[in-house]
């Protein structure tokens, strides 16, 4: 990931509804959620939610899969992983023990 892609991803998450949507989708992996259900969860009009989801998708943080007549949105775990690795790439000046608490907190 380069700086431009990281800025796009961070910008996509720098809005309350999009951040909440991304966190909701992370919590519903691997099944994902239909767009309408996401919109109802946050009491947001469906066209507004579609715009939010499109921004997250362009940032590589969510993906859409058509299942019959529904579009199911899922968190793009690979995009999240890439962003997190980019942010921590130069972590701890070569002293991995300093990053151990962060890694421990991220472990399921």
C-alpha positions as CSV (number, residue, x, y, z in Angstrom):
1,X,0.0,0.0,0.0
2,X,1.3,3.4,-0.8
3,X,0.5,6.7,1.0
4,X,-2.2,7.7,-1.5
5,X,-4.1,4.5,-1.0
6,X,-3.7,4.8,2.8
7,X,-5.1,8.4,2.7
8,X,-8.1,7.2,0.6
9,X,-8.8,4.4,3.1
10,X,-8.4,6.6,6.2
11,X,-10.5,9.3,4.6
12,X,-13.3,6.8,3.9
13,X,-13.3,5.8,7.6
14,X,-13.1,9.5,8.8
15,X,-16.9,9.8,8.7
16,X,-19.1,8.6,11.5
17,X,-21.6,6.5,9.5
18,X,-18.9,4.9,7.3
19,X,-16.8,4.0,10.4
20,X,-19.8,2.5,12.1
21,X,-20.8,0.6,9.0
22,X,-17.3,-0.8,8.6
23,X,-17.2,-1.9,12.2
24,X,-20.6,-3.5,11.8
25,X,-19.5,-5.4,8.8
26,X,-16.3,-6.5,10.6
27,X,-18.5,-7.9,13.3
28,X,-20.6,-9.8,10.7
29,X,-17.8,-11.6,8.9
30,X,-17.9,-13.8,7.0
31,X,-21.6,-13.7,6.3
32,X,-21.9,-9.9,5.6
33,X,-25.2,-8.0,5.6
34,X,-27.6,-6.8,3.0
35,X,-27.5,-3.1,2.1
36,X,-31.0,-2.5,3.3
37,X,-30.3,-4.0,6.7
38,X,-27.2,-1.8,7.1
39,X,-29.3,1.3,6.3
40,X,-32.0,0.3,8.7
41,X,-29.5,-0.3,11.5
42,X,-28.3,3.3,11.3
43,X,-31.6,4.8,10.3
44,X,-30.1,6.1,7.1
45,X,-31.9,6.4,3.7
46,X,-30.9,3.6,1.4
47,X,-29.5,5.9,-1.3
48,X,-27.3,7.6,1.3
49,X,-26.1,4.3,2.6
50,X,-25.3,3.2,-1.0
51,X,-23.1,6.3,-1.3
52,X,-21.3,5.4,1.9
53,X,-20.8,1.8,0.9
54,X,-19.5,2.9,-2.5
55,X,-16.8,5.1,-0.8
56,X,-15.8,2.2,1.4
57,X,-15.6,-0.1,-1.6
58,X,-13.5,2.3,-3.6
59,X,-11.2,2.5,-0.6
60,X,-10.8,-1.3,-0.6
61,X,-12.5,-1.8,2.7
62,X,-15.8,-3.5,1.7
63,X,-16.9,-5.6,-1.2
64,X,-20.3,-6.3,-2.6
65,X,-21.6,-9.7,-3.6
66,X,-24.9,-10.3,-5.4
67,X,-27.0,-13.1,-4.0
68,X,-30.2,-13.5,-6.0
69,X,-31.9,-10.1,-5.7
70,X,-29.8,-8.8,-2.7
71,X,-26.4,-7.2,-2.6
72,X,-24.5,-8.5,0.4
73,X,-21.7,-6.3,1.8
74,X,-18.7,-7.8,3.5
75,X,-15.7,-6.2,5.2
76,X,-12.6,-6.6,3.0
77,X,-10.3,-8.1,5.7
78,X,-7.4,-7.9,3.3
79,X,-7.8,-4.2,2.8
80,X,-7.9,-3.7,6.6
81,X,-4.8,-5.9,7.0
82,X,-2.9,-3.9,4.3
83,X,-3.9,-0.6,5.9
84,X,-2.8,-1.7,9.4
85,X,0.5,-3.1,8.1
86,X,1.1,0.1,6.2
87,X,0.5,2.1,9.4
88,X,2.7,-0.1,11.6
89,X,5.4,-0.8,8.9
90,X,8.1,1.2,10.7
91,X,6.9,0.5,14.1
92,X,9.2,0.4,17.1
93,X,12.4,1.2,15.3
94,X,13.4,-2.4,14.9
95,X,12.4,-3.4,18.4
96,X,9.5,-5.8,17.9
97,X,9.0,-6.3,21.6
98,X,7.6,-2.7,21.8
99,X,4.8,-3.7,19.4
100,X,4.0,-6.9,21.3
101,X,1.2,-5.3,23.3
102,X,-0.5,-3.9,20.2
103,X,-0.3,-7.3,18.5
104,X,-1.6,-9.0,21.6
105,X,-4.7,-6.7,21.7
106,X,-5.4,-7.4,18.1
107,X,-5.4,-11.1,18.5
108,X,-8.9,-12.7,18.7
